[in-house]
Amino acid sequence: MTTTKPKTVHSPIFTDGAEFRIATFKLLKQDGSLYKGGKAPDIGKEKALRIYRAMVTTRILDERMLAAQRQGRLSFYMQCTGEEAAVIGSAAALGDSDMIMAQYREQGALAYRGFTIDEFMNQLFGNDKDYGKGRQMPVHYGSKKLYYMTISSPLATQIPQATGYAYGQKLAGEGHCTLVYFGEGAASEGDFHAALNMAAVHQVPVIFFCRNNGYAISTPASEQFAADGVAPRAYGYKMDVIRVDGNDVLAVYQATEKARQLAVEENRPVLIEAMTYRLAAHSSSDDPSGYRSKDEEAIWREKDPILRTQHWLKSHGWWSDKEEKELQERLRREVLETMKQAQKRPPPALETLITDVYKEVPPALNAQFEKLKAHIRRHPDAYPKSANDPAITGKPASTKEGGA
């Protein structure tokens, strides 16, 4: 074994690293053809269509639910529009039991794993079938069965959590990893650096997936950092890194597939920076016209990841205009019909407000709950849906005549 002595100098020479730039990995052109020398990952027709249908599902869900928010039917929404390839392409390269920790714009990963429109709607409206029992804002999904950690609003908290969870996966030795999503804005938080440092020191199977969509709400990337994006930060932690075209679903898939291999087989954390663009507003509360131009948006609409993927599928004879029309029409009907059903469902029972936190509800919390019930009994008109709740009235829930 040979070792290389560290290079030494005898005069103060400074460098800012500007001479080092990380290349962007690309496979698929916008017309659906491969770049010269590029080799597509081994994705068969069945998986390719599963990826594409998840992309279209996410786009239509986003379109309809933003419209519902504008109609006053929903309080808040966040779209994945323009970033579907980055999210779904990466999720598709994982194992089904690998953990996903999302930021708040990765509903496409859930759609790919089989989260139904009904499950999306139940969470968005916080009804009695919502897994979170109405405790979260809309778009804060979670699914234990699909290994998708429940989303929390504070920025970047999921990044160190992912490192900790992956450390547990390493100890368990069952061949799983964790992928954590975040934006380039979240990469400016201290949690990002703490997470990467811990992951590198303890060598845990975690993939840090940065969706660099150009804006941290309204702050452009040029005002967030002076260096060559987020990717070079991996060097400070001696971590493997790759930059990929985030609108190229094949490149994203292959990069994540390789990253997972490093993470699971060698316990090496990996940073992926996916270069993409948020075609929609940051959220339903945001107006992007105040900080970016229509011309800029138009340039990126020409790079639409769904159209690029559709062209690739058609080039293989795996998709047609007829199938596209049928899929779009079916999904729009399903979203609208399911939304109407979800809106009619009652809210979670009031007693669920204090359950699932402690094994046994503490006396002080019970006392507060009794005061709440008394308050609602005094003002039933202000709480029409809760006034007849058995937890308040003390009476059993009524049943229809002849019912069980």
LINFEN-V347164 format. One record per helix or strand. SS is the DSSP state (a for helix, b for strand). FROM is the first residue (numbers start at 1). TO is the last residue. If there is no record, write none. Layout:
<<SS & FROM & TO> <SS & FROM & TO>>
This chain:
<<b & 24 & 25> <b & 28 & 28> <b & 34 & 34> <a & 45 & 70> <a & 84 & 92> <b & 99 & 101> <a & 107 & 113> <a & 117 & 125> <b & 127 & 127> <b & 143 & 143> <b & 148 & 149> <a & 157 & 172> <b & 178 & 183> <a & 186 & 188> <a & 190 & 202> <b & 206 & 212> <b & 215 & 216> <b & 219 & 220> <a & 221 & 223> <a & 231 & 237> <b & 240 & 245> <a & 249 & 266> <b & 270 & 275> <a & 288 & 290> <a & 294 & 301> <a & 305 & 315> <a & 321 & 344> <b & 347 & 347> <a & 350 & 354> <a & 363 & 378> <a & 380 & 383> <a & 390 & 393>>
